[in-house]
Amino acid sequence: MNSGYHSFDDASAISGASRADAIVRVMPTPIIVVDASDRIVDANPAAEAFLGVSLAVMRRFTFASLMPTQSPILALIEDVRSQGASVSGYDFDLGTPRNGDRSADVFAGPVPDEPGHVVIMLQERTNAEKMGRRLTHRGAARSVTALASMLAHEIKNPLSGIKGAAQLLESSVSDDDRMLTTLICDETERIVKLVDGMDLFSDTRPIAREPVNVHEVLEHVKRLAQTGVARHIRFVEVYDPSLPRVLGNRDQLIQVFFNLVKNSAEAIGEHAIDGEIVLSSAFRPGVRIAQAASSEKVALPLEFTVRDNGPGIAPDILPHLFDPFLTTKATGSGLGLALVAKIIGDHGGAVSCESSAGRTIFKVLLPMAVARDGRAADE
């Protein structure tokens, strides 16, 4: 980039300035230059792709016209001009009808020898944000461990006494009063089931793992769902048959994927006539995340997704979807997805969710089983 604002599409690489232009042109990070009137004077191809318009079209508009209404990025640009120094902003919503739902970190700075001109770099947060949420979900699911342990030991015993007393009274009361004793028994049993569900979080023992064919797990889950919660929904399988086995616990993985399928079926609703759940698998060799307890990055190349065409999840709920006790269902406990996050975390994997109107995807990343000689277990 230089004071003459050569287009990033210029092929010349003779001078240092044009060499800098060429470097910026091939960078994957969107970079935009605006003048003192906030009109766009230059942008690289990554910015064209991010905003969904060509540089020639951009030059006809002000930067504000391509951003969401009252976007904080506009105030950040003014801060650059007033301070004469670089300014950064994080997790800005830059979504518009043209470019969809987008968010990015923004770095802006003054252009030397060009008063009022500002260079803006956008670092899209999509992948980093999702990975950070996966690790957050893992910690959120485990944050309830101490509470679950206390509830299991301190609440279940008196509940058993209450239920026993109600059953004894049931044989000596009138029919009208028997309805009350039945209500006490039913509600006590419901609380016991809730505590039993929470008790799963207090189990910190290492899980027994072995090579598992998750396609068989998914088929088993589909058969279970089709006889109950999802009997009215069409299933589609998009599997990679060459996928190696997962290092995991088969029973726990059945619980994970059944919870996800059940969640999708309930989101679609029992009266839907075109409900669809897509189960898919894929190999993603480049995916690695840092373990929570260390800086070591672990490969999670096996990706399994559960996608539905339900109404979608509210944006304010989505970031907290895997938190314990969060539910939008009248009779829900809010522990199903938290348990999913815990089990996947115990497997050394990661889980995330993407949602928009008519499309919700739960994505599970897991490590593959590796033989002692370093080969995939299936080899």
C-alpha positions in Angstrom: 0.0 0.0 0.0 1.4 3.4 -0.8 0.5 7.1 -1.0 -0.5 6.8 -4.7 -3.0 4.0 -3.9 -2.0 1.7 -6.6 -4.7 -1.0 -7.1 -3.8 -4.3 -5.5 -4.5 -5.8 -8.8 -1.6 -4.0 -10.5 1.0 -6.5 -11.7 4.0 -4.3 -11.3 6.5 -5.5 -8.6 9.5 -3.2 -9.5 9.4 -0.7 -6.6 9.2 -1.4 -2.9 5.7 0.1 -2.8 4.4 -2.1 -5.6 6.0 -5.1 -3.9 4.1 -4.2 -0.7 0.9 -3.9 -2.8 1.5 -7.4 -4.2 2.0 -8.9 -0.7 -1.2 -7.3 0.5 -3.0 -8.5 -2.6 -2.4 -12.2 -1.8 -3.1 -11.9 2.0 -6.2 -13.8 3.1 -7.1 -11.1 5.5 -9.5 -8.4 4.3 -7.7 -5.0 4.1 -9.5 -1.7 3.1 -8.4 1.9 2.9 -10.8 4.8 3.3 -10.2 8.5 2.8 -11.0 11.4 5.0 -14.6 11.3 3.8 -14.9 7.5 4.6 -15.0 6.7 0.9 -13.3 3.4 0.0 -10.2 4.1 -2.1 -8.5 0.6 -2.1 -9.1 -2.9 -1.0 -7.5 -6.3 -1.6 -9.3 -9.4 -3.0 -9.9 -10.8 0.4 -11.9 -7.7 1.3 -13.9 -8.0 -1.9 -14.8 -11.6 -1.0 -15.6 -10.6 2.6 -17.9 -7.7 1.6 -19.3 -9.5 -1.4 -18.6 -6.6 -3.8 -15.8 -5.7 -6.2 -13.3 -2.9 -5.6 -14.8 -1.0 -8.6 -18.2 -1.1 -6.9 -16.7 -0.3 -3.4 -15.2 2.9 -4.7 -18.7 4.3 -5.4 -19.7 4.0 -1.7 -18.7 5.1 1.7 -17.4 2.5 4.1 -20.5 3.1 6.3 -22.9 2.1 3.6 -21.4 -1.4 3.4 -21.5 -1.9 7.2 -24.4 -2.6 9.5 -26.3 0.5 10.7 -24.5 2.3 13.5 -21.7 -0.2 13.5 -19.1 0.5 16.2 -16.4 0.1 13.5 -17.3 3.6 12.3 -16.5 5.1 15.8 -13.2 3.1 15.8 -12.2 4.8 12.5 -12.9 8.2 14.1 -10.7 7.2 17.1 -7.9 6.5 14.7 -8.2 10.0 13.2 -8.5 11.8 16.5 -5.7 9.9 18.2 -3.4 9.6 15.2 -2.6 6.1 16.2 -3.7 2.5 15.6 -6.8 1.2 17.4 -8.2 -2.3 17.8 -11.7 -3.6 18.4 -12.8 -7.2 19.0 -15.8 -9.3 18.0 -17.6 -6.6 15.9 -20.8 -7.7 14.2 -20.3 -6.9 10.5 -23.2 -8.9 9.1 -25.4 -7.5 6.4 -28.0 -8.9 4.0 -25.2 -8.9 1.3 -22.5 -10.8 3.2 -24.6 -12.8 5.8 -23.8 -13.3 9.5 -20.2 -12.2 9.9 -18.1 -11.1 12.9 -14.5 -9.9 13.0 -11.8 -8.4 15.1 -10.9 -5.0 13.6 -7.5 -3.3 13.5 -7.3 0.2 12.1 -4.5 2.7 11.7 -3.6 6.0 10.0 -2.0 6.0 6.6 1.3 8.0 6.6 1.4 11.2 4.7 -2.4 10.9 3.9 -4.3 13.0 6.4 -7.6 11.4 7.4 -7.0 8.2 5.5 -7.3 5.0 7.5 -6.3 1.4 6.7 -8.6 -1.2 8.1 -7.8 -4.9 8.6 -10.6 -7.4 9.4 -9.8 -10.7 11.1 -12.8 -12.8 10.8 -13.6 -14.6 14.1 -15.6 -17.4 12.8 -13.2 -20.4 13.2 -11.4 -19.0 16.3 -14.6 -18.1 18.0 -16.2 -21.5 17.4 -13.1 -23.3 18.7 -13.0 -21.1 21.8 -16.7 -21.9 22.4 -16.0 -25.6 22.2 -13.4 -25.3 25.0 -15.8 -23.0 27.0 -18.6 -25.6 26.6 -16.3 -28.2 28.1 -15.5 -26.1 31.1 -19.1 -25.1 31.5 -20.3 -28.7 31.6 -17.8 -29.5 34.3 -18.6 -26.5 36.4 -21.6 -28.2 37.9 -19.6 -31.2 39.2 -19.4 -30.2 42.8 -23.0 -29.2 43.0 -24.1 -32.6 41.4 -22.1 -34.6 43.9 -23.7 -32.7 46.9 -27.2 -33.1 45.5 -26.8 -36.8 44.9 -25.9 -37.5 48.5 -27.9 -34.9 50.4 -31.2 -34.7 48.5 -32.0 -38.2 47.3 -32.1 -39.7 50.8 -34.8 -37.3 52.2 -36.7 -37.6 48.9 -36.9 -41.4 49.4 -38.4 -40.8 52.8 -41.0 -38.3 51.4 -42.0 -40.8 48.7 -42.3 -43.6 51.2 -44.4 -41.6 53.6 -46.8 -40.6 50.8 -47.1 -44.2 49.7 -48.0 -45.3 53.3 -50.7 -42.5 53.5 -52.1 -43.5 50.1 -53.8 -46.6 51.5 -55.6 -44.7 54.3 -56.9 -41.6 52.7 -60.0 -40.8 50.7 -60.1 -40.8 46.9 -59.8 -37.1 46.8 -56.8 -37.0 49.0 -55.2 -39.9 47.2 -54.8 -37.6 44.2 -52.5 -35.5 46.4 -50.4 -38.4 47.6 -50.0 -39.5 44.0 -48.9 -36.0 43.1 -46.3 -36.1 45.9 -45.0 -39.5 44.6 -44.8 -38.4 41.0 -43.1 -35.1 41.8 -40.6 -36.8 44.1 -39.8 -39.3 41.4 -39.2 -36.5 38.9 -36.8 -34.7 41.2 -34.9 -38.0 41.8 -34.5 -38.4 38.0 -33.2 -34.9 37.8 -30.6 -35.5 40.5 -29.6 -38.8 38.9 -29.0 -36.9 35.7 -26.8 -34.4 37.5 -25.0 -37.2 39.3 -23.4 -38.1 35.9 -21.4 -34.9 36.1 -19.7 -35.9 39.3 -18.1 -39.0 37.8 -14.5 -37.9 37.1 -13.1 -41.4 36.6 -11.3 -42.0 33.3 -13.6 -43.6 30.8 -12.9 -47.0 29.2 -12.2 -46.4 25.6 -11.6 -48.6 22.6 -11.8 -48.3 18.8 -15.4 -47.6 17.9 -17.1 -47.5 14.5 -19.3 -44.3 14.9 -21.3 -45.1 11.8 -22.6 -48.2 13.7 -23.4 -45.9 16.6 -25.2 -43.4 14.4 -27.3 -46.2 12.8 -28.2 -47.6 16.2 -29.2 -44.1 17.3 -31.3 -43.6 14.2 -33.2 -46.9 14.8 -33.9 -45.9 18.4 -35.1 -42.4 17.3 -37.3 -43.8 14.5 -39.2 -45.9 17.0 -39.9 -42.9 19.3 -39.0 -39.2 19.3 -38.3 -39.0 15.6 -40.7 -41.5 14.1 -42.3 -38.8 11.9 -38.9 -37.4 10.6 -37.0 -38.4 7.5 -33.3 -39.3 8.1 -30.5 -38.8 5.5 -27.1 -40.3 5.9 -24.0 -38.8 4.3 -21.1 -40.9 5.5 -17.5 -41.2 4.6 -17.1 -45.0 4.4 -13.3 -44.8 4.6 -13.4 -43.1 8.0 -11.2 -44.7 10.7 -12.5 -45.7 14.1 -12.9 -43.3 17.0 -11.1 -43.9 20.3 -14.1 -43.8 22.5 -16.8 -45.4 24.7 -19.6 -46.9 22.6 -22.3 -46.5 25.2 -21.4 -42.9 26.0 -21.2 -42.0 22.3 -24.7 -43.5 21.8 -25.9 -41.3 24.6 -24.3 -38.2 23.0 -25.7 -38.7 19.5 -29.1 -39.8 20.8 -29.3 -36.6 22.8 -28.4 -34.6 19.7 -30.9 -36.4 17.5 -33.6 -36.1 20.2 -32.9 -32.3 20.5 -33.2 -32.0 16.7 -36.4 -33.9 16.6 -38.0 -31.8 19.4 -36.9 -28.6 17.6 -38.6 -29.8 14.4 -41.7 -30.6 16.3 -44.1 -33.5 16.2 -46.5 -32.0 13.8 -43.9 -31.1 11.1 -44.6 -32.8 7.7 -41.2 -32.1 6.1 -38.9 -32.7 9.0 -35.4 -33.9 8.1 -32.3 -34.9 10.1 -29.1 -35.4 8.3 -26.3 -37.5 9.9 -22.9 -37.1 8.3 -19.3 -37.9 8.8 -16.1 -36.5 7.3 -12.3 -36.5 7.7 -10.8 -33.1 8.6 -7.0 -33.7 8.9 -6.2 -30.0 9.6 -8.2 -29.6 12.8 -6.2 -29.4 16.0 -7.2 -27.8 19.4 -5.2 -27.1 22.6 -6.0 -29.3 25.6 -7.5 -27.4 28.5 -4.8 -28.5 30.9 -1.8 -27.8 28.6 -0.7 -25.9 25.5 -0.3 -29.2 23.5 -2.5 -29.3 20.5 -4.4 -32.5 19.8 -5.6 -33.6 16.3 -9.4 -34.1 16.0 -9.7 -35.2 12.4 -13.0 -37.1 12.7 -16.1 -34.9 12.3 -19.7 -36.0 12.9 -22.6 -33.8 12.4 -26.4 -33.8 13.2 -28.3 -31.3 11.1 -32.0 -30.5 11.2 -34.3 -28.2 9.3 -36.1 -26.9 12.4 -36.7 -23.2 13.2 -33.2 -22.6 14.5 -31.9 -21.4 17.8 -32.2 -17.8 19.1 -28.9 -15.9 18.8 -28.9 -15.0 22.5 -29.3 -18.6 23.5 -26.7 -20.0 21.1 -23.5 -19.0 23.0 -24.8 -20.6 26.2 -26.4 -23.7 24.6 -24.2 -26.2 26.4 -24.4 -24.5 29.8 -26.1 -26.6 32.5 -29.7 -25.8 33.3 -30.3 -23.8 30.2 -33.5 -24.9 28.4 -36.3 -23.4 26.4 -38.5 -26.4 27.0 -41.3 -26.2 29.5 -40.5 -29.6 30.9 -36.7 -29.7 30.1 -34.0 -30.0 32.7 -31.3 -28.2 30.7 -28.8 -31.0 31.3 -28.9 -32.9 28.0 -26.6 -30.8 26.0 -24.4 -30.1 29.0 -23.9 -33.8 29.4 -23.1 -34.0 25.7 -20.4 -31.4 26.2 -19.0 -33.3 29.2 -18.8 -36.7 27.5 -17.2 -35.3 24.4 -14.8 -33.3 26.6 -13.9 -36.6 28.4 -13.2 -38.1 25.1 -10.7 -35.4 24.3 -13.0 -34.0 21.6 -15.0 -30.8 21.0 -18.6 -30.0 20.2 -20.2 -26.9 18.7 -23.4 -25.7 17.2 -24.2 -23.4 14.3 -27.8 -22.2 13.7 -29.8 -20.1 11.5 -33.5 -20.1 10.4 -34.3 -23.5 9.0 -30.8 -25.0 9.6 -29.1 -26.1 12.9 -25.9 -28.1 12.9 -24.3 -29.9 15.9 -20.7 -30.7 15.1 -18.7 -33.2 17.1 -14.9 -33.6 16.6 -13.2 -36.7 17.9 -9.7 -38.2 17.9 -9.2 -41.4 15.9 -8.0 -44.7 17.4 -4.3 -45.2 16.7 -2.5 -48.5 16.9 0.8 -48.8 18.8 2.8 -48.5 15.6 1.1 -45.1 14.9 -1.3 -46.3 12.2 -5.0 -45.8 12.3 -6.6 -48.6 14.1 -8.5 -49.9 11.0 -5.2 -50.4 9.2 
